[in-house]
Amino acid sequence: MARGENVFHRKDGRYEARYIKGRRADGKPLYGFCYGRTYEEAKGKADRAREEIGQAERAEKPQKTEPGQRPDVACFCDRWLSANSARLKPSSRAKYRTDIENHIKPFFGEKLPGEILPEEIDAFTRSLVSGKGLSPKTVRSVLALFHSIFSYMGKRSGEKLPDMEIAYPKSFRKNTRVLDEKEESALVQLLARETDACKFGVYLALRTGMRIGEICALRWCDISFEAATISVCHTALRLPRGDTGQADIIQADVSRSGAAAGDESGAAEQAPAEDASRTALVIGAPKSESSLRLIPLMPDIATLCQRFRPEEPGAFLLTGTDRCMDPRKLQRHLKKYLEECGIQEAHFHTLRHTFATRCVEAGFDVKTLSEILGHSNIGITMNLYVHPNLDLKRENMNRLKSLFPL
């Protein structure tokens, strides 16, 4: 490591580069982290991150406007996104941009910050819930984004803005869809017949709880046959081309004719040409730092890995080539498998829920399960999966007999 470059060699073999992405209220630095398989890769990512931060800071500087012209809410939305671009993951930036363009700008865009009245915020909430039919969870997300932008306008506009009170809609927890034992058994039997790369990927998700993007971005060099572990360090997803940011790899889309002519793996089976021109398949860091994790290999998974293992360690697990499989392709295959098994109302994340539920039933301690799933805290795991069934509730109620004799 060169002095002052803040690049470290980790125990898992990767390199970690630190950079200052901001300052806390007390002036202490707030660090960001970039990872790579080589020193140069990690350092290059950190250098790009520093450059993006510099661009955002330059964008923060007051812009000259025509005499009498004042920036409206739409202008402040763009400035907020630019100012926060460096600290946001590409997927988060794409989501915020979509929410701003589809919801916030159409309602408030032409207004000046000081013209926003408290009752208009209530009207905005009603338009999202009733007018657009968005779920309470989505509405809460859009309102939280607007609150952040409103606070930003208060600091940058020079106007005295009214205190904002937002009535967030109540969010009701949906029942988590989990395959029952009969459904899981039917799916496993289908996956065992003439197992190919796609069936292997689905089975891997069912037995590890990995997300679909993590499965598609997995390379053979991420699997240690000596330690019998899978290292989850990347995810694949499709993003608007303007939001690819600090992605490790931007995979070029291939035309349908090219895919049909030469790519038997299906890795090049991409979106229609119109969609491909607007988006790119990117490979970057997982959902959060907690998602960087090691998962022990089950014996049957290790056997399947040996069966499909190619000579090139840098190849992707599902394709055996240097091209990543589009998550949407794997999703389509799962849909076909589920239809063949007569399983309804299930999707790829159902496999993750099913894995976690089976782990709870097998007696996993919550901390272990939380780390295997890559949750940021055990509270998420507890709220999603650790719920006593009726038999356990009955067993505990029966213990009261000794305290309350008839």
Secondary structure, DSSP 8 states (H G I E B T S, - for coil): --TTS-EEE-TTS-EEEEEEEEE-TTS-EEEEEEEESSHHHHHHHHHHHHHHHHHHHHHHS-----TT----HHHHHHHHHHHHGGGS-HHHHHHHHHHIIIIIHHHHTTS-GGG--HHHHHHHHHIIIIIS---HHHHHHHHHHHHHHHHHHHHHS-S---------------------HHHHHHHHHHHHTT--HHHHHHHHHHHH---HHHHHT-BGGGEETTTTEEEE--EEEEEEGGG-TT-SEEE----HHHHHHH-TTSTT----HHHHHHEEEEEE--SSGGG-EEEE--HHHHHHHHHH--S-TTSBTTTSSSS---HHHHHHHHHHHHHHHT--S--HHHHHHHHHHHHHHTT--HHHHHHHHT-SSHHHHHHHH----HHHHHHHHHGGGGTS--
